[in-house]
Amino acid sequence: MGALPKRKISKLRRDRRRAHYLRVRMGTMIACPQCHTLKLAHHVCPNCGTYKGIEVIEIDKEKTA
């Protein structure tokens, strides 16, 4: 027979122990070198459509205005 706990572990302590890896973390935000708006690191800028100084996607200026 295995070891048994001396006292009951409360639901709060149990859930806190289990939830440490479930936290949602925000990705790193950096300023775009072209338009200087905040964007996720290693992603295409949603404002100007550039990645590492190269235009990857075309952004319609009429839709954004």
C-alpha positions, 0 to 999 in steps of 0.5 A: 500500500502506498503513502497516504496524505495526512491532510486534504489539499484544498481545491485552490492549492490543487488548481494553482499547482496544476495551472502553472503551464496554462498561462497565456503569454503575450508575444514580444512586440517590437517597433516596425522599422518601416512605419514604427507601429508595434508588431509581433517579432518575426511576423509581417507588419499588419500596417505596412506589410513588410518583413525585414525591409521587404514588402511581402504583402500589399496593403490597400491604403483605401481600406485602412483609411 
